[in-house]
Every structure is written in C-alpha cells, then in structure tokens.
C-alpha cells in the first residue's frame, strides 16, 4: 500500500473536498483524485459518497479513515524515532474551544511552535463536548476544552486541568435585581447565550431542567463581547467567566447576579488519548504554556483590582 494514497484520502475526508485536500498536500486536484482512486482499487471498495458536497466517506470509507489515521500516525512515529535530533516533525491536530481560543492561540501556541519548529500544527475549533469526542475517536491528538466542574471526563481520556474560572450571571446595570436571586424568580426572563453545545449554555439549561422551568433564549451569539453588549442593551441575561467580565469594556454597565443555582466554576483542560507517544513532549509544553498564560492573566487581574481599590480610596 502506498501511504501517499492513504494520506490523500484522509485529507479529503478531513477537509471535505478535493480542492481543499490538494491545497493541504500541495498537489494538483487530479493528483489527489488519482491517489484516492488508486486506494479504492487496491481495497476494492468505494471510499467516498459521490457527488455529495462536502465529500463524506462511505461506511467502508469511514472504517478506512479511522485505520488510516492510526497508520499515518505510526508512520510519523517511526520516522521521528530514528531522526538524530529525536524532534517530532509530524502533524499535531489540536482542537480548541471557543472562549479559550484567545488565550490558547496566542502565547501558548507561539511557545509550542518555537519548541517544535518541525512540527505541523493544525487547529480545529468546536464546542468542548464535540472536541472530546474527536479526541476519543483519534480525529484529534489533543484538545483544549472547558467544562463545568460538575462534568466528568470520559474514563478513556487523559485530562490535565490548567485553570479554574468562576462563572457569573450578568444583567443590565439598571435591571431590578438585588441580593440573592433564586432561579424561579427569573422565570420568563430571556437569556443571551451561545448555540447548543456551549458549556456555559449547558449550565443554564441543566439548572432550568432541574428546577422544572422553561428556558427562554432571546438571542444566540457565539462571540462573548456581542453577548455582553446585548445584555447591556437589556435584551436578556448572560453568563460569563468573571475573569472575562473584569476585562470587558462593558464591565461598568453590567451587574453580577447572585443566583445560588448557577454559582459554579468551569475548568480548562488539556485532553488527549493515552498514551501520548511522540506527542507527549509537545502536549506537555502546551499544558505548561497554558498554565503560565492563565496564571499571568490572574496576576494582571489582581493588580488591576488593587489599583482600582487604591484609586477609589484616594477619591474618598
């Protein structure tokens, strides 16, 4: 079997088209098509649903894809094992959840690239639960995800916590809420949340289900800044990590509600399937860089809080 044919098929499945696969592999489109056809002839099965758009694997193709990913990874491991530098130069498929991407894809990613210049890093974005599933089925090598503290990781996934964030409910500054606000008092009050799959939305949904209350989502928006701007306009309530609220330009126009049923934390995790093999060192570097990034953010927040308190003291 020619591993180049297998590589072309895997690229088509993961990108959804021959055009995108040819760009990834730096081949012509006919060249990619010939390699996929060669693999189909060798195995005696149709691997792709044609003419579906985006291209997707047949049941046989899905099976070949799963085996092929493992085979290509083994080939990368074999090549790396006998390089004089022992430097991993294969592909690192990393998943990153929304709301952690801003942190994960800045200093930590730069650190990872500097430590492993020969490694090809491919980043995918999705909600945490979807990324964990992709790690489980080996479609990703690792993922940076966030989950409520009440959620457990699957037993076949290795997960290291890199940060813990307080999550708060926010409302427009002028909204009439004081003291502790029980969830049943919010019945009928609309929410501004992300789409299904977001861990923050899941916290709200689960609390409403436990209380037997309907959930009214007035607006769905993925961007946290957009969500907070809508909350400021009185469109509905929102949920946000306290760290992000503190640094938001909308901070002074919002109030934090004390809702006991929704007082919770989320944890940021770096997940992968054990064993990590030759990716153990890159994953370790990513984990350490993320811990450092969140620690520095926490330190900056404390300095800002103290500076604000001193300013208020002088004004008084």
C-alpha angles and dihedrals in degrees: 000000000000108000089205088066090051091047090054092050092049090050091052092050094048097044097036096228144058089235094058092042091053089052092051094047096038091236134127117262092246088051092056091046092051092051093051091047090049090054091048091051091049094050096036095228139101108251102185135050104238131232092007117130118241091031112244133184124259116236088268089045092053090053091048090048093055092048092042094054090054091046093050090048090052089051090052090049091050092051092047094049093065101040111112092233093045084221113155109238101171129101123293111201107201127184121204126188122225113262091033095055093083090061099034097047098050122053097359093052091046089051091049093050092048092051094046109029094164093055120099110222118201116186126204126185128210141125116296099254091051092049092050089052090051090052090050093054092043095247087123129035095210140349138203106219141163125222136171113263089245092063122088127215117240110268093240093057124084111219132182120193113228101174144000122216132195112231122209139185115237135197137179110289091243096051113119102246124127134169120347113356115202115216093241088062087062093058108135094014109126125234135216106217144152122263124280111296097046113124092219091055089046089058090055094044094049093049091051092048092051090050093045091239129140117243117225112199108188098179134015115207129159098203112085094210090054091049093053092046089055091048089052088054090055095249091133147302123302140199122221141160108265089231091059092045091054092055096040122111086225094059097106092049095055136071126210114233122215101224107167094200090056101040101119146126134235126213127217112223138188106213135188140152114264130275100041092196115186090354092064093096096046090048090050091051090049092049093050093045091052092049089050092048094051092044090053091049090051090050092050090050092052091049091050092048092051092046091051091049091051090049092052090047092055091047090053 
